[in-house]
Amino acid sequence: MTTFAPTSAEDVLEAVQWAVSEEQPVEIVGHGSKRAIGGRVEAGHVLDLSGLSGITLYEPEELILSARAGTPLAEIEAVVAARGQELAFEPLDYGPLLGQEAGRGTIGGVLAANLSGPRRLKAGAARDHILGIHAVSGRGEAFKSGGRVVKNVTGYDLSKALANSWGTLAVATDVTFKVLPAAETETTLVVVGLLDDNAVAAMSLALGSSAEVSGAAHLPYPAVTRVAGGALGSDPATLLRVEGFGPSVAYRIRLLKELLAKAGPMHEIEAEASRALWREVRDCLPFASVPHMPVWRVSMPPANGHHMVMALRMQAAVEAFYDWQGGLIWLAMAAGDPEAGLVRSLVKKCGGGHAMLVRATPEQRAEIPTFQPQPPALAALSARLKAEFDPKNILNPGRMGSAPVRTMEGAST
């Protein structure tokens, strides 16, 4: 096995061109924080981008940041936080859920996996904030798309095409993202004791109000006991986050309390404690402490998710909690069997969606497609896209299954 360790875009181009000429597949890795997601990559060589690191441009006044693909996300978040800014799409960190330390993800991995967090329902995902890329295709050709300005409409937006492709279309070498001012403060309103269906109704009511809720999650038992150091107790907790200037936040929290006055007991979590709680929700910390359980990430219409979970509970031992107003459901299969056929059939029966197997044993990953199988027409379109970018199947073969093509979950939810 050869490990290529490029430190420049030119090094990446040279490595990929060698792989194409020799028809030798390569596995693309950064710091490996998401390496356990997806099928086993059928490659005898590794292209390690961890040395391709560093912020190359940061203009706070213009709200843009450019960095090499291997730059740690934690480094970027620290730099922009020092200037009162943030990546508004709040990218999750898969590390703890997959048994690794937190903070190992890279900015290139953020785009490749189209990461997002609880603020997705308001701010979108990585694909909605990417401004431009430099990359090398599986043909061994360097290309760029977009630019370093917030408004850029020239050419096809290939940067969005790479979102959620998991390194199977091209190797990004440099990325430019939009950054935004961070909120001055935040408060989370906790509604205690709601069952799943009532929690979804409460979240829907809150999101439809003028309170400008930026996060809506529901933690049933036992998930609720594994966040905030157990401070939320054992009763189900429905979380509603409000961000902004202090007086505005206080006013909107009062509005929510009036709106949900009959929902149940309530209390508030302020500022840094609130931020810490939402990081735990974002990173699926309730299931990080039960590593023996396979974990699914299911996205579907918010009104349908709790019906799917109820039907699943009738047939399998499962733990669940909800984000995105109920549109994102994290499932932990308590018996150790992913129950792939059951989970995906119930998702389809309850209105459709996308079920991604995030955590499983190597044997289970080899047998079960990680990503939701695509309908024939969409699969054909994805195959044509793959053929254009990587006709010899050089980049991360097997990562997305037997036909490694881009999943559309990130573009449709």
Number of C-alpha atoms within 10 A of each C-alpha: 8 9 13 18 16 20 17 15 21 12 15 25 21 16 20 28 19 13 20 21 11 10 13 16 23 27 23 23 22 24 18 17 23 22 18 19 21 24 25 18 19 15 17 12 16 19 22 21 28 21 16 21 22 16 19 12 13 18 12 16 9 13 18 21 23 24 24 28 31 27 25 24 22 15 16 20 14 13 15 22 14 9 12 14 18 21 23 22 23 21 25 20 28 27 21 20 23 21 14 14 13 15 17 20 25 28 28 30 26 23 30 26 21 25 23 25 24 27 22 21 20 15 17 20 28 29 24 17 21 26 25 24 28 21 26 24 23 29 22 23 14 20 13 17 18 23 20 21 16 18 9 13 10 9 8 10 17 15 23 24 18 23 28 24 23 29 28 27 30 29 28 28 27 25 28 28 26 22 23 19 15 16 15 12 18 23 23 27 22 22 24 23 20 21 16 23 15 14 28 26 17 22 25 16 14 21 20 11 14 10 21 18 23 20 23 29 26 29 29 22 16 17 23 23 19 20 22 18 10 11 10 16 16 17 18 24 26 29 26 25 26 25 23 17 12 14 10 15 22 15 12 20 24 14 16 22 17 10 15 17 12 8 16 11 12 16 10 15 16 13 15 12 13 20 17 13 17 24 18 18 26 20 20 25 20 23 26 21 13 13 16 17 22 23 29 23 17 23 25 24 17 20 16 19 27 24 18 21 22 14 15 20 13 9 10 16 13 20 21 23 26 26 28 23 29 26 22 23 25 21 26 27 18 16 13 16 17 25 15 18 9 13 20 20 14 19 23 14 13 19 14 17 23 24 27 22 23 22 25 24 14 13 9 17 20 15 11 17 19 23 22 17 16 16 8 9 9 14 17 13 13 19 16 14 16 22 16 14 19 19 17 18 22 25 33 26 24 20 26 25 20 10 14 23 27 27 22 19 19 21 14 10 16
